[in-house]
């Protein structure tokens, strides 16, 4: 499954801008586009 999510990076963690339909404490692959 593929979802597009927008997040803000504060230098330590990515914080989603909207609620993410993701389970906590799981590993996810993240692709960063600049």
mmCIF file of the N, C-alpha and C atoms, coordinates in Angstrom:
data_MODEL
# 
_entry.id   MODEL 
# 
loop_
_atom_site.group_PDB 
_atom_site.id 
_atom_site.type_symbol 
_atom_site.label_atom_id 
_atom_site.label_alt_id 
_atom_site.label_comp_id 
_atom_site.label_asym_id 
_atom_site.label_entity_id 
_atom_site.label_seq_id 
_atom_site.pdbx_PDB_ins_code 
_atom_site.Cartn_x 
_atom_site.Cartn_y 
_atom_site.Cartn_z 
_atom_site.occupancy 
_atom_site.B_iso_or_equiv 
_atom_site.pdbx_formal_charge 
_atom_site.auth_seq_id 
_atom_site.auth_comp_id 
_atom_site.auth_asym_id 
_atom_site.auth_atom_id 
_atom_site.pdbx_PDB_model_num 
ATOM 1   N N  . UNK A 1 1  ? 0.846  -1.170 0.000  1.00 0.00 ? 1  UNK A N  1 
ATOM 2   C CA . UNK A 1 1  ? 0.000  0.000  0.000  1.00 0.00 ? 1  UNK A CA 1 
ATOM 3   C C  . UNK A 1 1  ? 0.895  1.238  0.000  1.00 0.00 ? 1  UNK A C  1 
ATOM 4   N N  . UNK A 1 2  ? 0.508  2.247  -0.755 1.00 0.00 ? 2  UNK A N  1 
ATOM 5   C CA . UNK A 1 2  ? 1.247  3.504  -0.816 1.00 0.00 ? 2  UNK A CA 1 
ATOM 6   C C  . UNK A 1 2  ? 0.347  4.646  -0.392 1.00 0.00 ? 2  UNK A C  1 
ATOM 7   N N  . UNK A 1 3  ? 0.865  5.505  0.475  1.00 0.00 ? 3  UNK A N  1 
ATOM 8   C CA . UNK A 1 3  ? 0.153  6.700  0.917  1.00 0.00 ? 3  UNK A CA 1 
ATOM 9   C C  . UNK A 1 3  ? 1.104  7.879  0.792  1.00 0.00 ? 3  UNK A C  1 
ATOM 10  N N  . UNK A 1 4  ? 0.574  9.039  0.465  1.00 0.00 ? 4  UNK A N  1 
ATOM 11  C CA . UNK A 1 4  ? 1.369  10.262 0.461  1.00 0.00 ? 4  UNK A CA 1 
ATOM 12  C C  . UNK A 1 4  ? 1.021  11.045 1.708  1.00 0.00 ? 4  UNK A C  1 
ATOM 13  N N  . UNK A 1 5  ? 2.027  11.352 2.500  1.00 0.00 ? 5  UNK A N  1 
ATOM 14  C CA . UNK A 1 5  ? 1.847  12.117 3.741  1.00 0.00 ? 5  UNK A CA 1 
ATOM 15  C C  . UNK A 1 5  ? 2.844  13.257 3.745  1.00 0.00 ? 5  UNK A C  1 
ATOM 16  N N  . UNK A 1 6  ? 2.424  14.372 4.276  1.00 0.00 ? 6  UNK A N  1 
ATOM 17  C CA . UNK A 1 6  ? 3.325  15.509 4.428  1.00 0.00 ? 6  UNK A CA 1 
ATOM 18  C C  . UNK A 1 6  ? 3.706  15.609 5.890  1.00 0.00 ? 6  UNK A C  1 
ATOM 19  N N  . UNK A 1 7  ? 4.982  15.894 6.129  1.00 0.00 ? 7  UNK A N  1 
ATOM 20  C CA . UNK A 1 7  ? 5.482  15.953 7.498  1.00 0.00 ? 7  UNK A CA 1 
ATOM 21  C C  . UNK A 1 7  ? 6.531  17.052 7.605  1.00 0.00 ? 7  UNK A C  1 
ATOM 22  N N  . UNK A 1 8  ? 6.740  17.503 8.828  1.00 0.00 ? 8  UNK A N  1 
ATOM 23  C CA . UNK A 1 8  ? 7.754  18.502 9.128  1.00 0.00 ? 8  UNK A CA 1 
ATOM 24  C C  . UNK A 1 8  ? 8.886  17.819 9.880  1.00 0.00 ? 8  UNK A C  1 
ATOM 25  N N  . UNK A 1 9  ? 10.115 18.103 9.473  1.00 0.00 ? 9  UNK A N  1 
ATOM 26  C CA . UNK A 1 9  ? 11.292 17.539 10.125 1.00 0.00 ? 9  UNK A CA 1 
ATOM 27  C C  . UNK A 1 9  ? 11.911 18.614 11.002 1.00 0.00 ? 9  UNK A C  1 
ATOM 28  N N  . UNK A 1 10 ? 12.079 18.341 12.294 1.00 0.00 ? 10 UNK A N  1 
ATOM 29  C CA . UNK A 1 10 ? 12.603 19.343 13.232 1.00 0.00 ? 10 UNK A CA 1 
ATOM 30  C C  . UNK A 1 10 ? 14.089 19.154 13.540 1.00 0.00 ? 10 UNK A C  1 
ATOM 31  N N  . UNK A 1 11 ? 14.751 18.315 12.762 1.00 0.00 ? 11 UNK A N  1 
ATOM 32  C CA . UNK A 1 11 ? 16.161 18.030 13.007 1.00 0.00 ? 11 UNK A CA 1 
ATOM 33  C C  . UNK A 1 11 ? 16.358 16.717 13.738 1.00 0.00 ? 11 UNK A C  1 
ATOM 34  N N  . UNK A 1 12 ? 15.266 16.151 14.266 1.00 0.00 ? 12 UNK A N  1 
ATOM 35  C CA . UNK A 1 12 ? 15.332 14.881 14.996 1.00 0.00 ? 12 UNK A CA 1 
ATOM 36  C C  . UNK A 1 12 ? 14.261 13.895 14.537 1.00 0.00 ? 12 UNK A C  1 
ATOM 37  N N  . UNK A 1 13 ? 13.040 14.356 14.369 1.00 0.00 ? 13 UNK A N  1 
ATOM 38  C CA . UNK A 1 13 ? 11.928 13.469 14.013 1.00 0.00 ? 13 UNK A CA 1 
ATOM 39  C C  . UNK A 1 13 ? 11.047 14.116 12.946 1.00 0.00 ? 13 UNK A C  1 
ATOM 40  N N  . UNK A 1 14 ? 10.326 13.269 12.199 1.00 0.00 ? 14 UNK A N  1 
ATOM 41  C CA . UNK A 1 14 ? 9.312  13.733 11.266 1.00 0.00 ? 14 UNK A CA 1 
ATOM 42  C C  . UNK A 1 14 ? 7.973  13.746 11.991 1.00 0.00 ? 14 UNK A C  1 
ATOM 43  N N  . UNK A 1 15 ? 7.257  14.860 11.920 1.00 0.00 ? 15 UNK A N  1 
ATOM 44  C CA . UNK A 1 15 ? 5.939  14.981 12.535 1.00 0.00 ? 15 UNK A CA 1 
ATOM 45  C C  . UNK A 1 15 ? 4.913  15.150 11.419 1.00 0.00 ? 15 UNK A C  1 
ATOM 46  N N  . UNK A 1 16 ? 3.956  14.206 11.281 1.00 0.00 ? 16 UNK A N  1 
ATOM 47  C CA . UNK A 1 16 ? 2.957  14.314 10.221 1.00 0.00 ? 16 UNK A CA 1 
ATOM 48  C C  . UNK A 1 16 ? 2.105  15.571 10.389 1.00 0.00 ? 16 UNK A C  1 
ATOM 49  N N  . UNK A 1 17 ? 1.752  16.194 9.256  1.00 0.00 ? 17 UNK A N  1 
ATOM 50  C CA . UNK A 1 17 ? 0.898  17.377 9.295  1.00 0.00 ? 17 UNK A CA 1 
ATOM 51  C C  . UNK A 1 17 ? -0.561 17.006 9.521  1.00 0.00 ? 17 UNK A C  1 
ATOM 52  N N  . UNK A 1 18 ? -0.951 15.783 9.169  1.00 0.00 ? 18 UNK A N  1 
ATOM 53  C CA . UNK A 1 18 ? -2.318 15.289 9.366  1.00 0.00 ? 18 UNK A CA 1 
ATOM 54  C C  . UNK A 1 18 ? -2.250 13.958 10.101 1.00 0.00 ? 18 UNK A C  1 
ATOM 55  N N  . UNK A 1 19 ? -3.407 13.496 10.569 1.00 0.00 ? 19 UNK A N  1 
ATOM 56  C CA . UNK A 1 19 ? -3.447 12.180 11.200 1.00 0.00 ? 19 UNK A CA 1 
ATOM 57  C C  . UNK A 1 19 ? -2.973 11.128 10.203 1.00 0.00 ? 19 UNK A C  1 
ATOM 58  N N  . UNK A 1 20 ? -2.094 10.272 10.648 1.00 0.00 ? 20 UNK A N  1 
ATOM 59  C CA . UNK A 1 20 ? -1.581 9.198  9.802  1.00 0.00 ? 20 UNK A CA 1 
ATOM 60  C C  . UNK A 1 20 ? -2.257 7.893  10.197 1.00 0.00 ? 20 UNK A C  1 
ATOM 61  N N  . UNK A 1 21 ? -2.728 7.171  9.204  1.00 0.00 ? 21 UNK A N  1 
ATOM 62  C CA . UNK A 1 21 ? -3.379 5.884  9.436  1.00 0.00 ? 21 UNK A CA 1 
ATOM 63  C C  . UNK A 1 21 ? -2.303 4.800  9.519  1.00 0.00 ? 21 UNK A C  1 
ATOM 64  N N  . UNK A 1 22 ? -1.407 4.941  10.511 1.00 0.00 ? 22 UNK A N  1 
ATOM 65  C CA . UNK A 1 22 ? -0.287 4.023  10.686 1.00 0.00 ? 22 UNK A CA 1 
ATOM 66  C C  . UNK A 1 22 ? -0.295 3.471  12.105 1.00 0.00 ? 22 UNK A C  1 
ATOM 67  N N  . UNK A 1 23 ? 0.179  2.255  12.249 1.00 0.00 ? 23 UNK A N  1 
ATOM 68  C CA . UNK A 1 23 ? 0.250  1.638  13.570 1.00 0.00 ? 23 UNK A CA 1 
ATOM 69  C C  . UNK A 1 23 ? 1.517  2.097  14.286 1.00 0.00 ? 23 UNK A C  1 
ATOM 70  N N  . UNK A 1 24 ? 1.436  2.378  15.581 1.00 0.00 ? 24 UNK A N  1 
ATOM 71  C CA . UNK A 1 24 ? 2.627  2.799  16.325 1.00 0.00 ? 24 UNK A CA 1 
ATOM 72  C C  . UNK A 1 24 ? 3.604  1.637  16.527 1.00 0.00 ? 24 UNK A C  1 
ATOM 73  N N  . UNK A 1 25 ? 4.839  1.966  16.793 1.00 0.00 ? 25 UNK A N  1 
ATOM 74  C CA . UNK A 1 25 ? 5.895  0.984  17.089 1.00 0.00 ? 25 UNK A CA 1 
ATOM 75  C C  . UNK A 1 25 ? 6.123  -0.002 15.951 1.00 0.00 ? 25 UNK A C  1 
ATOM 76  N N  . UNK A 1 26 ? 5.963  0.461  14.726 1.00 0.00 ? 26 UNK A N  1 
ATOM 77  C CA . UNK A 1 26 ? 6.232  -0.347 13.532 1.00 0.00 ? 26 UNK A CA 1 
ATOM 78  C C  . UNK A 1 26 ? 7.275  0.371  12.696 1.00 0.00 ? 26 UNK A C  1 
ATOM 79  N N  . UNK A 1 27 ? 7.982  -0.374 11.880 1.00 0.00 ? 27 UNK A N  1 
ATOM 80  C CA . UNK A 1 27 ? 8.945  0.223  10.957 1.00 0.00 ? 27 UNK A CA 1 
ATOM 81  C C  . UNK A 1 27 ? 8.240  0.530  9.640  1.00 0.00 ? 27 UNK A C  1 
ATOM 82  N N  . UNK A 1 28 ? 8.517  1.694  9.085  1.00 0.00 ? 28 UNK A N  1 
ATOM 83  C CA . UNK A 1 28 ? 7.951  2.106  7.809  1.00 0.00 ? 28 UNK A CA 1 
ATOM 84  C C  . UNK A 1 28 ? 9.066  2.617  6.921  1.00 0.00 ? 28 UNK A C  1 
ATOM 85  N N  . UNK A 1 29 ? 8.924  2.411  5.641  1.00 0.00 ? 29 UNK A N  1 
ATOM 86  C CA . UNK A 1 29 ? 9.856  2.958  4.667  1.00 0.00 ? 29 UNK A CA 1 
ATOM 87  C C  . UNK A 1 29 ? 9.385  4.369  4.327  1.00 0.00 ? 29 UNK A C  1 
ATOM 88  N N  . UNK A 1 30 ? 10.311 5.336  4.356  1.00 0.00 ? 30 UNK A N  1 
ATOM 89  C CA . UNK A 1 30 ? 9.970  6.730  4.083  1.00 0.00 ? 30 UNK A CA 1 
ATOM 90  C C  . UNK A 1 30 ? 10.827 7.215  2.923  1.00 0.00 ? 30 UNK A C  1 
ATOM 91  N N  . UNK A 1 31 ? 10.193 7.813  1.927  1.00 0.00 ? 31 UNK A N  1 
ATOM 92  C CA . UNK A 1 31 ? 10.912 8.404  0.798  1.00 0.00 ? 31 UNK A CA 1 
ATOM 93  C C  . UNK A 1 31 ? 10.825 9.916  0.936  1.00 0.00 ? 31 UNK A C  1 
ATOM 94  N N  . UNK A 1 32 ? 11.961 10.582 0.900  1.00 0.00 ? 32 UNK A N  1 
ATOM 95  C CA . UNK A 1 32 ? 12.012 12.033 1.082  1.00 0.00 ? 32 UNK A CA 1 
ATOM 96  C C  . UNK A 1 32 ? 12.246 12.696 -0.269 1.00 0.00 ? 32 UNK A C  1 
ATOM 97  N N  . UNK A 1 33 ? 11.373 13.634 -0.639 1.00 0.00 ? 33 UNK A N  1 
ATOM 98  C CA . UNK A 1 33 ? 11.541 14.432 -1.851 1.00 0.00 ? 33 UNK A CA 1 
ATOM 99  C C  . UNK A 1 33 ? 11.797 15.867 -1.440 1.00 0.00 ? 33 UNK A C  1 
ATOM 100 N N  . UNK A 1 34 ? 12.789 16.469 -2.044 1.00 0.00 ? 34 UNK A N  1 
ATOM 101 C CA . UNK A 1 34 ? 13.145 17.847 -1.693 1.00 0.00 ? 34 UNK A CA 1 
ATOM 102 C C  . UNK A 1 34 ? 12.880 18.746 -2.879 1.00 0.00 ? 34 UNK A C  1 
# 
